[in-house]
């Protein structure tokens, strides 16, 4: 497959812009996809010219036979000398054979044309999908947090086919139809100029029909795309929350919700089909009327002796070749609206700004892990300030626990460290270097995360551990599993490390899934570690099994722990108490019990929760 260099004109085509300007804009955008495939497009052009030439020859054998039988034929010398002149059957067989050869050659050209066109279309759709997928992955976390994943999937799946619709079912057929129209109309003019001019009388009617229907079809295509995207969104939501649906026995409720959006999508699509069918009917009626008029006038010309019957048949055949492209031009212009709507949706995504990474080409360096927040304030938007004037320093190898009520800003704070978000004011630095000046990929490669809910992907157990460092070998994967204390249960599985996992690790317990996440972090061997309370969703027995693995994982790494349990607070080198986005106190566990009323209240709550869960460990104040 050719190497693709993309260019986007950098503007969208609003729905209010006329079809001609939309098509011009889409043409320029589409051309950026054609450039890598210039040879393939040129080959299709040559095949199209051959197809037009063979079509032009196709009616003549029929004319020759009919006129010969009517004794009005003027045949080429090849057919009027030698044995053919003495044996009419041999002459007819030769004419039929010539017509057969022309038709077979035409079918062969069509076969090659269809296969090459399909291959080109699929290659271009693949390229657009790859570009769109890459761009979606490089958008900021804020976009994915607020946008619809299902809508993105629909744009990747359905809308990305627009490039095939624009080029191979739009612009290319328009050019082919235009070339066919010129050639066939030129031959018609040579055969009978008055009939040729009469045949063109339908062009104003076709143009009026297109102008009248275009806006309605464009609006319908846009509504249908939005409705179909809503169907995918509803399916994605329901299936991703299937455990909730089943626990609350809401299958019928979800089926009703799906039926509502599905019926709406059907109504919108049927409206589009209705407009297109009326448009096609009008085009067909106009061309049939034009053909009838030409047939009537041509018959009169035969009676007057100006045409032979065979020539009239040739005229009618070429009229089909003229009206076919005219109908194709009108119909293609109508169907282009769906492709233009999809192209607009794709280009909306491609115009979204990627995560800024001005230092992407800089050489990566191994970080020591000193982290400094200097007067950091962050807001998700106007009136949504989450962090206020946060300042602290974490030494290399230090464990910092973040505690506070829900919404205090704990997760946001560690997200700023990985540059998932950018501070509104202030700075975040690692080893004295602002994270905004570090290459983004290099920065994130040196931060390992163990989330609260383990995230496992399709593939084997080894594949999921390897996600931490893709170039690691098998021995390193096993060593990471041993360090995370998950090697024992992995080896008991039927296929060991090659055991395939179900969706989100179905079939494994919560503790097993979390230990795989820890093994992934061990394999990554990053100098900075973020633990988003990895034991919060586990029972106390499973939690105790993980604590030793977590302790080994934290060793020698600067670790940030988002803490909701005392077990992950007491051993921290420093604890930051957050309240409404500000650090109200910091220190070790024993110091804060004496100096911070909020911390004491949080610990009392955690102690009661632990006691209710069966935790019989000593009282917090004596820990």
C-alpha positions in Angstrom: 0.0 0.0 0.0 1.4 3.4 -0.9 2.7 5.7 1.8 0.1 8.4 2.5 0.9 12.0 3.2 -2.3 13.7 4.3 -3.4 17.3 3.9 -6.7 18.8 5.1 -7.9 22.1 3.7 -8.7 23.1 7.2 -12.3 24.1 6.8 -15.7 22.6 7.0 -18.4 22.8 4.5 -21.6 24.1 6.3 -24.9 22.6 5.3 -26.1 26.0 4.0 -23.5 26.0 1.3 -24.9 25.0 -2.2 -24.2 21.5 -3.5 -21.8 22.8 -6.2 -19.6 24.5 -3.6 -19.8 21.6 -1.3 -18.8 19.3 -4.1 -15.8 21.6 -5.0 -14.7 21.6 -1.3 -15.1 17.8 -1.1 -13.2 17.4 -4.4 -10.2 19.3 -3.0 -10.3 17.2 0.3 -10.8 14.0 -1.7 -7.8 14.8 -3.9 -5.5 14.6 -0.9 -6.5 10.9 -0.7 -6.1 10.4 -4.5 -2.4 11.5 -4.6 -0.9 8.3 -3.2 -3.0 6.3 -5.7 -2.3 8.3 -8.9 -1.3 5.2 -10.8 -4.4 3.2 -9.8 -6.7 6.2 -10.7 -4.9 6.6 -14.0 -5.5 2.9 -14.7 -9.2 3.3 -14.0 -9.2 6.2 -16.3 -7.7 4.1 -19.2 -10.2 1.3 -18.5 -13.1 3.8 -18.6 -11.9 5.2 -22.0 -11.8 1.6 -23.3 -15.3 1.0 -21.9 -16.6 4.1 -23.7 -14.9 3.1 -27.0 -16.4 -0.4 -26.8 -19.8 1.0 -26.1 -19.5 3.2 -29.1 -18.9 0.1 -31.3 -21.5 -2.1 -29.8 -24.6 -1.0 -31.8 -23.1 -1.2 -35.3 -23.3 -5.0 -35.9 -27.0 -4.8 -35.2 -27.4 -1.9 -37.7 -25.4 -3.9 -40.3 -27.6 -7.0 -40.0 -30.9 -5.1 -40.1 -29.9 -2.9 -43.0 -28.5 -5.9 -44.9 -31.7 -7.8 -44.4 -33.6 -4.7 -45.6 -31.2 -4.3 -48.5 -30.2 -0.8 -47.4 -26.8 -1.6 -45.9 -23.5 -0.2 -47.1 -21.1 -2.6 -45.5 -17.3 -2.3 -45.3 -15.3 -3.9 -48.2 -14.2 -6.7 -45.8 -17.7 -8.0 -45.7 -18.5 -7.6 -49.4 -15.7 -9.5 -51.1 -14.7 -13.1 -51.5 -16.8 -15.9 -50.1 -18.9 -13.6 -47.9 -20.4 -11.8 -51.0 -21.6 -15.2 -52.3 -22.8 -16.7 -49.0 -25.2 -14.4 -47.0 -25.1 -16.8 -44.0 -21.3 -16.5 -43.8 -21.6 -12.7 -44.0 -24.2 -12.7 -41.1 -22.0 -15.1 -39.1 -19.0 -12.7 -39.5 -21.0 -9.7 -38.4 -22.4 -11.6 -35.4 -18.9 -12.8 -34.5 -17.6 -9.2 -34.7 -20.4 -8.0 -32.4 -19.7 -10.9 -30.0 -16.0 -10.1 -29.8 -16.8 -6.4 -29.0 -19.3 -7.5 -26.3 -16.9 -9.9 -24.7 -14.1 -7.4 -24.7 -16.6 -4.9 -23.1 -17.4 -7.5 -20.4 -13.7 -8.2 -19.8 -13.0 -4.5 -19.4 -15.9 -4.2 -17.0 -14.6 -7.1 -14.9 -11.1 -5.7 -14.6 -12.6 -2.2 -13.9 -14.9 -3.4 -11.1 -12.1 -5.4 -9.4 -9.6 -2.5 -9.5 -12.2 0.0 -8.4 -13.2 -2.1 -5.4 -9.5 -2.6 -4.4 -8.9 1.2 -4.7 -12.0 2.0 -2.7 -11.2 -0.3 0.1 -7.6 0.9 0.3 -8.7 4.5 0.5 -11.4 3.7 3.2 -8.7 1.9 5.2 -6.4 4.9 4.9 -9.1 7.3 6.1 -10.1 5.0 9.0 -6.5 4.7 10.1 -6.1 8.4 10.0 -9.3 9.0 11.8 -8.5 6.4 14.5 -5.0 7.8 15.0 -6.5 11.3 15.3 -9.1 10.2 17.8 -6.5 8.6 20.0 -4.4 11.8 19.9 -7.3 14.0 21.1 -7.2 15.2 24.7 -8.7 13.3 27.5 -11.2 16.2 28.0 -12.7 15.4 24.6 -13.1 11.7 25.3 -14.6 12.5 28.8 -17.3 14.7 27.3 -17.8 13.1 23.8 -19.7 9.9 22.9 -17.5 6.9 22.2 -20.3 5.3 20.3 -20.6 8.3 17.9 -16.8 8.1 17.3 -17.2 4.4 16.5 -20.0 5.2 14.0 -17.9 7.8 12.3 -15.0 5.3 12.1 -17.3 2.6 10.7 -20.0 4.2 8.6 -18.8 7.8 7.9 -15.3 6.8 6.9 -16.8 5.1 3.8 -17.5 8.6 2.5 -14.2 8.7 0.7 -15.4 5.8 -1.5 -18.8 7.5 -2.0 -17.2 10.8 -3.0 -14.6 9.4 -5.4 -15.7 6.1 -6.8 -19.5 6.7 -6.6 -19.4 10.4 -7.0 -16.7 12.4 -8.7 -15.3 9.5 -10.8 -18.7 8.5 -12.2 -19.5 12.2 -12.9 -16.3 12.4 -15.0 -17.0 9.1 -16.7 -20.6 10.1 -17.5 -19.4 13.4 -18.8 -16.9 11.8 -21.1 -19.5 9.2 -22.3 -22.0 12.0 -22.9 -19.5 14.0 -25.1 -18.5 11.0 -27.2 -22.0 9.6 -27.7 -23.6 13.0 -28.4 -20.8 13.7 -31.0 -21.7 10.5 -32.8 -25.4 11.4 -32.6 -24.7 14.7 -34.2 -22.9 12.9 -37.1 -25.8 10.5 -37.6 -28.7 13.0 -37.3 -28.1 16.5 -36.0 -31.8 17.4 -35.5 -32.4 14.2 -33.4 -29.3 14.9 -31.4 -30.5 18.4 -30.5 -34.0 17.1 -29.7 -32.5 14.6 -27.3 -30.9 17.5 -25.4 -34.3 19.1 -24.7 -34.6 17.2 -21.5 -31.5 18.8 -19.9 -33.3 21.9 -18.5 -35.9 19.6 -16.9 -33.2 17.4 -15.3 -31.5 20.5 -13.9 -34.7 21.9 -12.5 -35.5 18.5 -10.8 -32.0 18.4 -9.3 -32.2 21.9 -7.9 -35.7 21.3 -6.5 -34.7 18.0 -4.7 -31.1 18.7 -3.7 -31.7 20.7 -0.5 -34.4 18.2 0.7 -32.1 15.2 0.2 -29.1 16.9 1.9 -31.2 17.8 4.9 -32.6 14.3 5.1 -29.2 12.7 4.8 -27.9 14.8 7.7 -30.8 13.9 9.9 -30.5 10.2 9.0 -26.8 10.1 10.0 -27.5 11.7 13.3 -30.4 9.3 14.1 -28.3 6.2 13.1 -25.5 7.5 15.3 -28.0 7.7 18.2 -28.8 4.0 17.6 -25.2 3.0 18.0 -24.9 5.2 21.1 -27.9 3.5 22.7 -26.5 0.0 21.9 -23.1 0.9 23.2 -24.5 2.3 26.5 -26.8 -0.7 27.1 -24.3 -3.4 26.4 -21.5 -1.7 28.3 -23.7 -1.6 31.3 -25.2 -5.0 30.9 -24.5 -6.1 34.5 -26.5 -3.1 35.8 -29.3 -3.9 33.4 -29.5 -7.4 34.6 -29.2 -6.6 38.3 -32.2 -4.2 38.1 -34.0 -6.5 35.6 -34.3 -3.6 33.1 -34.1 -5.7 29.9 -37.5 -4.7 28.7 -36.9 -1.0 29.6 -33.7 -1.0 27.6 -35.4 -2.8 24.7 -38.1 0.0 24.7 -35.4 2.7 24.7 -33.6 1.0 21.8 -36.8 0.6 19.9 -37.5 4.3 20.3 -34.2 5.5 18.7 -34.2 2.7 16.2 -37.7 3.6 14.9 -36.6 7.2 14.7 -33.6 6.2 12.6 -35.8 4.1 10.3 -38.2 7.1 9.9 -35.3 9.4 8.9 -33.8 6.8 6.5 -37.2 6.1 4.9 -37.7 9.9 4.4 -34.3 10.0 2.6 -35.3 6.9 0.5 -38.7 8.5 -0.3 -37.0 11.7 -1.5 -34.4 9.8 -3.5 -37.1 7.5 -5.1 -39.2 10.5 -6.1 -36.1 12.1 -7.6 -35.2 8.9 -9.5 -38.8 8.6 -10.7 -38.7 12.1 -12.1 -35.4 11.5 -13.8 -36.6 8.3 -15.3 -39.9 9.9 -16.5 -38.0 12.8 -18.1 -35.6 10.5 -20.0 -38.4 8.2 -21.1 -40.3 11.2 -22.4 -37.2 12.4 -24.2 -36.6 8.9 -25.8 -40.2 8.7 -26.9 -39.9 12.1 -28.6 -36.7 11.1 -30.4 -38.2 7.8 -31.5 -41.2 9.5 -33.0 -39.2 12.1 -34.9 -36.7 9.4 -36.0 -39.5 7.2 -37.3 -40.7 10.2 -39.4 -37.1 10.6 -40.7 -37.2 6.9 -41.7 -40.4 7.4 -43.6 -38.9 10.4 -45.4 -35.9 8.3 -46.4 -33.4 10.4 -44.3 -32.6 7.4 -42.1 -32.5 3.6 -42.4 -34.1 1.4 -39.9 -30.7 0.2 -38.7 -29.5 3.8 -38.3 -32.6 4.6 -36.2 -31.7 1.6 -34.0 -28.2 2.9 -33.6 -29.5 6.4 -32.8 -31.8 4.9 -30.1 -28.8 2.9 -28.7 -26.7 6.0 -28.6 -29.6 7.8 -27.0 -29.4 5.3 -24.2 -25.7 6.0 -23.9 -26.5 9.8 -23.7 -29.4 9.5 -21.3 -27.7 7.0 -19.2 -24.9 9.5 -18.3 -27.4 12.3 -18.0 -29.4 10.2 -15.5 -26.2 9.1 -13.8 -25.0 12.7 -13.4 -28.4 13.8 -11.9 -28.7 10.7 -9.7 -25.0 10.8 -8.6 -25.4 14.5 -7.7 -28.4 13.6 -5.5 -26.7 10.6 -3.8 -23.6 12.7 -3.2 -25.4 14.4 -0.3 -25.1 11.3 1.9 -21.3 11.1 1.2 -20.9 14.9 1.7 -22.7 14.6 5.1 -20.4 11.8 6.2 -17.4 13.7 4.9 -18.4 16.7 6.9 -18.8 14.6 10.1 -15.3 13.0 9.5 -13.7 16.4 8.9 -15.3 17.8 12.1 -13.3 15.2 14.0 -10.1 15.8 12.0 -10.3 19.5 12.8 -10.3 18.9 16.5 -6.9 19.9 17.9 -4.6 17.1 19.1 -2.9 17.1 22.4 -0.1 19.7 22.2 3.3 18.1 22.1 5.7 20.7 20.8 8.7 18.7 22.0 7.8 15.4 20.4 11.1 15.1 18.7 13.3 15.6 21.8 15.4 12.8 23.0 13.9 11.0 26.1 15.8 11.0 29.3 15.3 8.8 32.4 13.6 10.7 35.1 14.6 10.5 38.8 11.1 11.3 40.0 11.3 14.6 41.9 7.8 16.2 41.5 7.1 19.8 42.2 3.7 21.5 42.1 4.1 25.3 42.2 0.9 27.4 42.8 -1.2 25.2 40.5 -4.8 26.1 39.8 -7.0 24.2 37.4 -10.5 24.5 36.2 -12.5 22.3 33.8 -14.3 25.4 32.6 -15.8 28.7 33.8 -17.0 28.2 37.4 -15.6 24.7 37.6 -12.3 25.3 39.5 -11.1 22.0 40.9 -7.6 22.8 42.3 -6.6 26.1 43.9 -3.0 27.3 44.5 -1.6 23.8 45.1 2.1 23.7 46.0 4.2 20.8 47.3 7.4 18.8 46.5 7.7 15.0 46.4 11.3 13.7 46.7 12.5 10.8 44.5 11.3 7.5 46.0 8.8 9.2 48.3 5.3 7.9 48.7 2.6 10.7 48.9 -0.9 9.8 49.8 -3.8 12.1 48.7 -6.8 12.1 51.0 -10.0 14.1 51.0 -13.7 14.0 50.3 -15.1 13.1 46.9 -14.5 16.0 44.5 -11.6 17.4 46.5 -9.4 17.2 43.4 -7.2 14.1 44.0 -7.6 12.4 40.6 -7.3 15.8 38.8 -4.0 16.4 40.7 -2.4 13.2 39.4 -3.9 13.8 35.9 -1.9 17.0 35.7 1.2 15.1 36.5 0.7 12.9 33.4 -0.3 16.0 31.4 -3.7 14.6 30.7 -4.8 18.2 31.6 -2.8 21.4 31.6 -2.8 23.7 34.6 -4.8 27.0 34.3 -2.1 28.7 36.3 1.1 27.6 38.0 3.4 24.8 36.9 4.1 21.1 37.4 7.7 20.0 37.1 9.6 16.7 37.3 13.3 16.9 38.1 13.1 20.6 37.8 11.7 20.5 34.2 8.2 21.7 33.5 6.2 18.7 32.2 4.9 21.0 29.4 8.5 20.9 27.9 8.9 17.2 28.1 8.1 14.9 25.1 4.6 13.7 25.8 5.2 10.1 25.0 8.4 10.0 27.0 6.7 11.6 30.0 3.9 9.0 30.0 6.2 6.1 29.4 7.8 7.0 32.8 4.6 7.0 34.7 2.9 3.7 35.7 -0.7 3.7 36.8 -2.6 1.0 38.8 -6.3 2.1 38.5 -9.0 1.6 41.0 -10.9 -0.6 38.5 -8.5 -2.8 36.6 -8.6 -2.4 32.9 -7.9 -5.5 30.8 -8.0 -5.8 27.1 -8.9 -8.6 24.7 -6.0 -11.0 24.2 -4.0 -13.4 26.5 -2.9 -12.8 30.0 0.7 -12.3 28.7 -0.6 -9.7 26.2 -2.2 -7.7 29.0 1.0 -7.7 31.1 3.1 -6.9 28.0 1.0 -3.7 27.6 3.2 -2.2 30.2 6.3 -2.6 28.0 5.7 -4.0 24.6 9.3 -5.0 23.8 9.7 -7.1 27.0 10.5 -10.8 26.6 8.7 -13.8 28.1 11.1 -14.1 31.1 10.5 -10.4 32.0 6.7 -11.0 31.8 7.0 -14.0 34.2 9.2 -12.0 36.6 6.6 -9.2 36.7 3.9 -11.7 37.4 5.9 -13.3 40.2 6.6 -9.8 41.7 2.8 -9.0 41.6 2.0 -12.4 43.2 -0.1 -13.5 40.3 2.1 -16.2 38.9 0.5 -18.9 41.0 -3.1 -18.4 39.7 -1.8 -17.9 36.1 0.0 -21.2 36.1 -3.2 -23.0 37.3 -5.1 -21.7 34.2 -5.6 -24.2 31.3 -3.2 -22.3 29.0 -1.1 -20.4 31.6 0.1 -17.1 30.3 -1.5 -17.8 26.9 -5.0 -18.1 28.4 -7.3 -15.8 26.4 -9.3 -13.3 28.5 -13.0 -12.5 28.1 -14.3 -8.9 27.9 -12.8 -6.8 30.7 -11.2 -9.9 32.2 -14.4 -11.9 32.6 -13.7 -15.2 34.5 -11.1 -13.7 36.8 -11.8 -12.4 40.3 -11.4 -8.7 41.2 -8.2 -9.5 43.1 -6.8 -11.5 40.2 -7.6 -8.7 37.7 -5.9 -6.1 40.0 -2.8 -8.2 40.4 -2.5 -8.3 36.6 -2.6 -4.5 36.6 0.2 -4.5 39.2 2.2 -6.9 37.1 1.8 -4.6 34.1 3.1 -1.7 36.3 6.1 -3.9 37.5 7.0 -4.6 33.9 6.8 -0.9 32.9 9.4 -0.2 35.6 8.6 3.6 35.6 10.2 6.0 38.1 6.8 7.5 39.0 3.9 5.4 40.1 0.2 6.4 40.5 -2.0 4.1 42.6 -5.6 5.2 42.2 -6.7 3.3 45.4 -6.2 -0.1 43.8 -7.7 -2.0 46.7 -10.9 0.1 47.1 -13.1 -2.4 45.2 -11.7 -5.5 47.0 -12.6 -7.3 50.1 -10.2 -7.2 53.1 -8.8 -10.7 52.4 -8.0 -9.8 48.8 -6.7 -6.5 49.9 -4.2 -8.0 52.3 -2.9 -10.3 49.6 -2.2 -7.2 47.4 -0.5 -5.0 50.0 2.9 -6.9 49.9 2.9 -6.6 46.1 2.1 -2.9 46.3 4.8 -2.4 48.8 7.4 -4.0 46.5 6.1 -2.0 43.6 6.4 1.3 45.4 10.0 0.6 46.4 12.4 3.1 44.8 9.6 4.9 43.0 8.0 8.3 43.6 4.5 7.1 44.3 1.2 9.0 44.5 -1.6 7.1 46.3 -5.2 8.2 46.0 -6.3 6.8 49.3 -9.7 5.7 50.6 -8.4 3.1 53.1 -6.2 3.3 56.1 -4.0 0.5 54.8 -2.7 2.7 52.0 -2.4 5.9 54.2 -0.5 4.8 57.3 2.7 3.8 55.4 3.0 7.0 53.3 6.0 9.2 53.7 3.7 12.2 53.4 0.0 12.7 53.3 -1.7 15.6 51.5 -5.2 16.6 52.9 -7.3 18.2 50.1 -10.4 20.1 50.8 -12.3 21.9 47.9 -9.2 21.8 45.7 -6.7 23.2 48.3 -4.1 21.5 50.5 -5.3 22.2 54.0 -2.6 20.0 55.8 0.3 17.7 55.0 2.6 15.5 57.0 2.9 11.9 58.2 -0.1 9.9 59.6 0.8 10.5 63.3 1.5 14.2 62.8 -1.8 14.8 61.1 -3.8 13.0 63.7 -2.6 15.6 66.1 -2.7 18.7 63.9 -5.6 18.3 61.4 -9.2 18.0 62.5 -10.3 17.2 58.9 -7.8 14.3 58.7 -9.0 13.0 62.1 -12.6 13.0 60.9 -11.6 11.2 57.6 -9.7 8.6 59.6 -12.6 8.1 62.0 -14.9 7.5 59.0 -12.4 5.1 57.4 -12.1 3.3 60.8 -15.8 2.9 61.0 -16.0 1.6 57.5 -13.2 -0.9 58.1 -14.9 -2.1 61.3 -18.2 -2.5 59.5 -16.4 -4.6 56.9 -14.8 -6.8 59.6 -11.4 -5.1 59.9 -10.1 -5.8 63.5 -6.9 -3.9 63.2 -5.8 -1.5 66.0 -7.5 1.9 66.4 -6.2 4.6 64.0 -4.9 6.8 66.8 -2.6 4.1 68.1 -1.6 2.8 64.6 
